[in-house]
Amino acid sequence: MNQNNLSVTLQQNRQQHDINDKTIIDIEKLQKCVNLIIESLEGDKAENIVVIDLVGKASFADRMVIATGMVDRQIMAMAEHLDKILYEQGIRKIAIEKSSDWVLLDTGDIIVHLFRAEAREYYNIERIWGVEIPEFSEPDQV
C-alpha cells in the first residue's frame, strides 16, 4: 500500500471512529432525555406512557413519547415541566403546539404527544407506528 492510500485509509478510519463516538454519545443523551421525560410524566401522574423507537422508520425524530392526562390543565403542566427539564439538558429549541385536547412538544430528536384520553383514542397514533395500544383506564369515580 503506498503512502497516499495509507493516509486516505487512516483518515477514513478516524472519521468513521469519530462518527461512531458521536453516535454513541448521541444515543446516550437521547436515552437520558427519554428517561427524564418518562420520570417527569410519571411524577405528573400521566397515564399509559408509550415510547416508540422511530429510528429507521421516520426521518423527523428518533423517539416518540405518548402519554395521557386527565384534563387540559394537567396536560399543560406536564408540557411546562418537560420544557423546563429539556431546557436544563441543553435542548433550547422546543416547538410546542397545543389545543384543548392535546399538546405536542418537538425537540427535533424526540416528539412528545400529551393527550386527553378521548383525543388519544381518536387520533390513535400508536396504530400508525404499529404499536399495541395500551388499555385506557377509566377515571376514578369520586
Buried (B, 14 or more C-beta within 10 A) or exposed (E): EEEEEEEEEEEEEEEEEEEEEEEEEEEEBBEEBBEBBBEBBEEBEBBBBBBBEBEEEEEEBBBBBBBBBBEBEBBBBBBEBBBEBBEEBEBEEBEBEBEEBBBBBBBEBBBBBBBBBEBBEEBEBBEEBEBEBBEEEEEEEE
